[in-house]
Amino acid sequence: MKQYILTERAHLMCPNMHFGIKAKIDAGYDEGKFHDALRALASAHPFLKSNVAREAKSGKLYYCQHQEIKIPVFEKDNASRWQDDYSDMTRYGWDAFKKCLLKLIVYPDRESFEVIFIAHHLLGDGRSILNLVCEFANCYLSGKTPTLAEESPILSIDELPKGSQLSSVNKLIIGYANRKWKHEGHTVSYEDYRKFETEFIADNPVSYLEEVWEPRKTEEVLRKCHEHGVSLNDYLVAEMMRKEKTNRVVAAVDIRRHLSRYKVGALGNYASATAIEVSNKSEDIWNIARSVSERLKKNISNPGKLMMILACYLYMEPELIDAAAISAIGRFNSSAGKFIGSAILGYKKRNGYSVTNLGNVDNPNIVEAMFIPPASPANVKTMGVLSVNHRLKKCTAHYQ
């Protein structure tokens, strides 16, 4: 059965829709074992041998499997220069119709080696790729073969929890944009998008700021979070609000438990995002964190708010999603695309802030790891957080 691309389509024609997991593996580098582990991953995850294809008659996009596709691996010699290497891998964009949706950079060493899994967002969300890295490490060190996990992308609004339907007002707004798009009668070619993508990346360089919390600091912050009745995620959002002097931060939310068709370990996008707005201007970060906690709990408990962006994508004309970025921040002339890209997705103002916290992973085969978040064109800064064995790392992508 074909795996069609619906909610993931928002990642197809939008620049910088790639991200990475940078991990240090607790063993010396062996090229043969390395590629054996990659082959085991590809056998367990069909999307690793897929790219994007278009049905001739319907025009629908789907994940097309090719047995001959191989995950490209690039050997580099200086892990301290990872930002330059990472940028080199993505400076000309990503042709999702021709290329594998995953590429790797490896820094060989005798005692332990580092590897970066660079994934297109069409392959999966942060947790999907983090699981992939853990499976790789376990296979490399212990020979544990990853379990086959069938991918099951979201194909219908009916798969979302009850109450996820758009409100009447939002249906009217999306319906208006859909009709306007059909009236305009044109589409964005992938060739035109790729030209725009390359120009955008060249004109909008991205830098990454790193911060490390050793286990002692992580434990201390967690203790204080418990005392104040908030989560680490609440604290991280509040921290960004105070530091950046903003009252609105978008937080990613894992929705796997809400999806009945999700198979444990499967690649794909099983995340939503919710905007957290608070009016609290206190200098006390714990005061702000409590306000964030209250707002986040309300949003997560409301399917209409939690699933709104996914519901919008499912109601929107697919080709209109393609036009959003290039119309708002490029030179494509579409009023409907510009409206969606500006009013709904924030590409015109480009003043957003976002936090994605992948949580903590306990894995004896990984010394440390860092989540390199996607640099969404809608954001000023996008922060990725990941803890391995309670050693927390932040990586913040920001446009220069």
N, C-alpha and C positions, 0 to 999 in steps of 0.2 A: 504494500500500500504506500502511495506517495505521501511524503510528509510536506504538506504545503506551508508556505511562509505567510503568516497573517500578522499577529501582533509584533513579530520580529522585524517586519518590513520597515519599521521606523529606523532601523539601524542600517538599512541597505544604502540609501542615498543621503547619508549625513556624514560629514568629515569626522575623523578621529574616533570612529566607533570601534576602537580596539583597546585592549587593556592587557595587563600582564600579571603573572605571579612569578616573583623572583625568589628562588629557594636555594639554600645551601644543603646539599645532600651529605649525610654523614658517612662518606666512603670515598676512596680514591676513584678517579675516572678510568673506566675501561670502555673503550669504544664499542667492542662487541656486545657487552652487557647492556650498554646504553641503547643501542639500536634494537636489541632483543626486547627490551622493556617497551620501546615505542611500538614495535609490531604487536606486542600483547595488548597495548592500549587500543590500537586501531582495530584489532579483532573484537574487542569488547564494546567499542563505540563506533557504530557505522558513520556518524557525522564526521569522524576524523578522515574518512575517505570520500567526503562529499564537498561539492561546491554548489553554487546557485545555478539553476536552469529555469527556462521559461517554456511552458507548454505552448506549442505552435498554435493550436486552435483557440484555447481559452485565454491565453496570455497570463495564466496564473504562474506564480513563482513557487518552486519547490526545491528541496534538498536532493541533488542528483549524485548518486554514488558511482564512483569510478574505482575499479580495482587497481588501476595503475597509479593513482594519486599517492604520492609519498609526502610525509611531513618534512619540510625542509629544515635542515639543521645547519647552523652557522657557528663554527668554532672561533672564539676570540681569546685573547691572551691576558686581558687586564680587566677584572671585574669592577675595579673602581671607576672605569670609564663606561659603565653600563648605560648611562643616559645617552651618550653619543651613539652607542651601538643600537640602542632601542629606537632612537630617532632615525638612524640610517635605515632600519628595517621598515619604517613606515612613512618616510618623507614623501613618497610618491603615491600615497594612498594604498588602497587594497582592492584589486580587481576580484570581486567575489565570484564572478562568473568563470574565471580561468584559474584561480589559485586555490590551494588548500586553505581552510579557514583557521589553521594553526601553523605557527612557525616557532622554532626554538633557537635560542642562543645558548651556547654552552662554553663555560670557562674551565677547561681541564686542569686538574691539580692532583697531587699524589695523596694527600691526606683527606681532603674533602673537596668537592667541586660545586660550582654554582651553575644554575640553569635558569633561564627565563622562558616561560611559556607565554607566548604572545598570541592572543586569540582575537579573532573578529567577533564582535558581539552577536553575530548571527550563529556562532557556534554554541554560545551559552552565556550565562551570567557568571558573576564572580564565584559563587559557591560551586557551580559546575566545574569551573576550571581549577579551583582549589582542590576539589575531590580528585580531579585528573592528576594533579601534581602528587597528591598523597598516594594514589594508586601506582604512579610511576616510581616513587621512592620505595614503596613496599615491594614492588616487583623487582626493582634493581638490587636491593639489598638482600631480600629473603626469597626471591623467586615466586612470590605470591601472585598468581595470575588473576587479573581483574575479572570480575563477573560481568557477563553480557548484560547490558542495560538498554532496553528498547526506548528510543526517543519518542516522546509523545507531545509535540508542541500543542499549544492551545489553538483549537480550530473553530470554536463557536462561543458566543456569549453564554450559551447554556451550560458550559463547563465551569463558569465562574460561580461563586456562591450566590445563593438567593439574595436579592437586594442589590445586585451589581449593575442592574440596568441603569442607563443614563436617565437623569431627570428630564422632565418635559422641556425645560428651558435648554438644557444641553443638547437634547435631540433636535430642537429647532435650530440651534446654532450650527451643529454638524450638518443637518439637512440642508441648511442654506448654503454652506460651503460646498457640499456635494453637488447641488444643483448648479451653482455658479461654475464649478469646475467642468461639469458636463457641457454647459453652455459655451465655455471657452473653447472646447473641442481640440485641445492639444495635449501632448504628453512630453515628459522629459526623457530624452534618450539617455542610455547609460553612458554613451560616449561623451555627451555634453556634461553629464554629471562628473565623469572622471576628470575632465578638463578643469571644471570648477573646483573639485576636490584638491587637485594638485596645486592650483593657484592659492586656495585658502590655506593649505598647510604651509606653503612657502611664505605667505604674508602674515601668518599668525603662529609664530614659533611658540612651543610649549616648554616650560621648565618644570622640574619636579623637586619639591622640598621634602627631605627625609627627617624623621624624628623617631628615636628609639626610647622605649621604656623598658628598663631591665625588670625582671620578675618582682623585685622588691617594691619598685614604684607601682607596678601594675597592681600588686596585692594591696598596697596602701590606698590607691584610688578606689579599688573595689570595696575595701572596708568602709571608706567614707561614703561611697554610693549607697551601701547597705544602711548605714546610719541615717542617711537623709531620705531613704525610701525611693531611690531612683536607680535606673540601670546605667551601665557604662555607656550605652548608646545615648541615653538622655544627656549624660555629662559631655560627651563628645560634641553633640549638637549645640549644647549651651556654650561650650568652649568656643566653637566657631562663631556663634552669634556675638559673644562678647568681644572676641578678638577682631572680627571683621565689622563690628558695629552694624549688624543687620538683625532684623527681627523675623527674617524668613529664611529657612533652610529646608531643602528637600532631602528626605531620608529614604534610602532604599529599604524595601521590606520583602523578606522571603515569603512567598505564598504557596510553597509546596504542599503544606498541610491542608490547603483549601482545594487542591486539585485532585479529583478522584483518579484521573488517568495517569498521574505522575508515577513513574517507576523509579525506585530508589537508585541513585547513582547515575541516572540518565543525563546526558548533555541536553542543553536547551535553555531557554529563558523562562525561569519560574520566579520572577521578581516583579514587584510593582514599586511605585514610588509615591510618597505622600508629602505634601507641603506642610511644614510646621510653622505656624505664625504665632508669635506671642508678643504682647505689648509690654512685658516686664523689662524695665530698663535698669534694674538693680545692678550694682557693682559686685554683688555677692553671686558667684557662679552657681552655688547650690540653690539659691532662690530661683535663678533662671532655669536650672535643671528641673526643678519641681514643676514649673510652668510648662516646660517642654514635655515632661512625663505625662502630665494631665492631657495635653493636647494630642500627643502621640497615641495614648491609649484610646481616646475618643475616635481618632481617625481609623485606627486599626480595627476597632470594634464595629465600624460602620462600613459594610461592604461597598456601598455606593461611593464612599470617599477613597477607600483602599484600592478599589479596582477601576477607578474612573479613567485613568489614562489608557488602560488596556481596553476598556469598553469603548472609548473614543476611537481607538485604532480599529476595532472590530466594526464600528458603524461607518467609518470613513471610507470613501472610495480609495482603493489601494494606490492608484496612480497619483491621487492627491497627496498621500503621505510622501510619495517620492518627490513631489514638488516643493515641500515645505521649506527645506533648508536652502535650496538653490534660489528660491523666489524671495526669501526673507533676507539672505545675506549674500546672494549672488546676483546675476544679471538676467535671470529667467523672468519673463514677463507674464506672471499669472497673479491676478488679484486674489483668487481663491487660495493659491499656494502661499502667497504672502500673508493672507489673513491667518491661516492655520499656523504657519511658521512663526508669526509675530504674536498673535493674541493667545494662541493655545500652547505653543512650545517654547516661546521666549527667545527665539533666535535673533530677533531684531534688537532688543535691549541688551542682551548678553550680559546681564547683571546678576545672574543667579549664583547660589552657593549650595553645595551638595555634600552629603556624607554617606558613605557606604561602609558599614562595619561588618566584616565577614566573621567576626567572633574569634574564639580560641580553638585551636586544634592541638591535641596532644599526640605527637607522633615521634617516636624515638629515632626514626630514620631521617628526620629533617632537623638540622641544627637551628635554622631560623628561616623566616620567609617574609616577604613584603608584597602587598597588593598595590599594583600600579594602576590607578583608576583611569577610565576613559576621560579624555578632556572634552567634555560636551561643549559645543559651540554656544550653548545657552548659558554657560556658567563662567563666572570670573575664576572661581576656584572649585575644584572637586577633590575631596579628601577620601582616600581609601585607607582602611584600618584592618590589620590582621595580627592576631597573636598566635604564636606557635610555642607550645610548652610555657605559656604565660609570659613570654617575651614579646611585647607589643611593638609594632612598627606602624607609623603613619607615613603615608606618601601623598603629598598634595600636588595635583596638577594645576598649573595656572598659566594663563596666556601672558606672554611678556609684553 
